[in-house]
């Protein structure tokens, strides 16, 4: 029976599209951590795995995915079209729905801190959930750059 890590390594070595998309997402998370650390002079390890912040790793991943599919299967292929539509949904969601959830969380946390009768949880709601348009564009450009660089 194959070992899970060996199988994952084999999959990543033969599937360039998947490798490029994952590398774009992981590297964007590292950049997000470094930006946070540089701006605030303190490290927060949750910036390595958490949502929200600059650049958007979700945007980097779907942009790298669509770009890699375009390179490997053609810019006029149906697979590229599906990748683009999927990517646009993710980008829209990051700016729209998830950003709104983050702003609502910030408000609910503020209300909960000042008025204990509104305390709905034992912990605060996460506020880094969505992205600004600038964070999404930066992530998408990063993903395209990673894909271009590796192809």
C-alpha positions in Angstrom: 0.0 0.0 0.0 1.5 3.4 -1.0 2.3 5.9 1.7 0.1 9.1 1.7 3.0 11.5 1.5 4.6 9.5 -1.3 1.3 9.6 -3.3 1.0 13.3 -2.7 4.5 13.9 -3.9 3.9 11.8 -7.0 0.7 13.6 -7.7 2.4 17.0 -7.4 5.2 16.0 -9.6 3.0 14.9 -12.5 0.2 17.4 -12.2 1.8 20.8 -12.9 -1.6 22.7 -12.8 -2.2 21.5 -9.3 1.3 22.2 -8.2 1.3 25.8 -9.5 -2.1 26.5 -7.9 -1.0 25.2 -4.5 2.4 27.0 -4.7 0.6 30.3 -5.5 -1.7 29.9 -2.5 1.1 28.8 -0.1 3.5 31.5 -1.1 0.7 34.2 -0.8 0.1 33.0 2.7 3.8 33.5 3.5 3.8 36.9 1.9 0.7 37.7 4.0 2.5 36.7 7.2 5.5 38.8 6.2 3.4 41.9 5.4 1.6 41.7 8.7 4.9 41.3 10.5 6.5 44.2 8.7 3.6 46.5 9.2 3.0 45.7 12.9 6.5 44.5 14.0 5.0 41.4 15.6 4.4 38.0 14.2 1.0 36.3 14.1 1.2 32.7 13.1 -2.5 32.6 12.2 -1.6 34.9 9.2 0.1 31.8 7.7 -3.1 29.9 7.6 -5.9 32.4 8.1 -8.2 34.1 5.6 -8.2 37.8 4.8 -5.2 40.1 4.4 -2.7 41.1 1.7 -2.5 39.4 -0.7 -5.5 37.1 -1.1 -4.2 33.5 -1.2 -7.6 32.3 -2.6 -7.2 34.8 -5.5 -3.6 33.7 -6.1 -4.7 30.1 -6.2 -7.6 30.5 -8.6 -5.7 32.9 -10.9 -2.7 30.5 -11.0 -5.0 27.6 -11.7 -6.8 29.4 -14.6 -3.5 30.6 -16.0 -1.8 27.2 -15.8 -4.9 25.6 -17.4 -4.6 28.1 -20.2 -0.9 27.3 -20.7 -1.4 23.5 -20.6 -4.8 23.1 -22.4 -5.1 26.2 -24.5 -6.7 29.6 -24.0 -9.8 28.7 -26.0 -10.4 25.3 -24.3 -13.5 24.6 -22.3 -11.4 23.7 -19.3 -9.9 27.2 -19.3 -13.4 28.7 -19.5 -14.5 26.6 -16.5 -11.4 27.6 -14.6 -12.0 31.3 -15.3 -15.7 31.2 -14.3 -14.7 29.3 -11.1 -12.0 31.9 -10.4 -14.4 34.8 -10.9 -16.8 33.3 -8.4 -14.0 33.0 -5.8 -12.8 36.6 -6.5 -16.4 37.9 -6.2 -17.0 36.0 -3.0 -13.7 37.2 -1.4 -14.6 40.9 -2.1 -18.4 40.6 -1.6 -19.8 38.0 0.8 -16.7 37.2 2.8 -15.7 40.9 3.2 -19.2 41.7 4.5 -19.0 38.9 7.0 -15.7 40.3 8.3 -17.1 43.8 8.6 -20.2 42.4 10.4 -17.9 40.4 12.7 -15.9 43.5 13.6 -19.2 45.3 14.5 -20.6 42.4 16.5 -17.3 42.0 18.5 -17.3 45.7 19.3 -20.9 45.6 20.5 -20.2 42.4 22.5 -17.2 44.0 24.2 -19.2 47.1 25.3 -22.6 45.5 26.1 -22.4 42.1 27.9 -26.1 41.3 27.2 -25.1 41.0 23.6 -22.3 38.5 24.2 -23.3 35.7 21.9 -20.2 33.5 22.2 -17.4 32.8 24.6 -14.9 34.0 22.0 -14.9 36.7 19.3 -16.0 36.3 15.7 -13.0 36.2 13.3 -12.7 39.6 11.6 -10.1 38.6 8.9 -12.5 36.8 6.6 -12.7 38.7 3.3 -10.6 41.0 1.3 -10.5 44.5 -0.1 -10.4 44.8 -3.9 -6.7 45.7 -3.7 -5.9 42.5 -1.8 -7.8 40.4 -4.3 -6.1 42.1 -7.3 -2.7 41.6 -5.7 -3.4 38.0 -5.0 -4.6 37.4 -8.6 -1.6 39.1 -10.0 0.7 37.0 -7.8 -1.0 33.8 -9.0 -0.7 34.8 -12.6 3.0 35.7 -12.0 3.7 32.3 -10.3 2.0 30.4 -13.1 3.9 32.4 -15.8 7.1 31.9 -14.0 6.7 28.1 -13.7 5.5 27.6 -17.3 
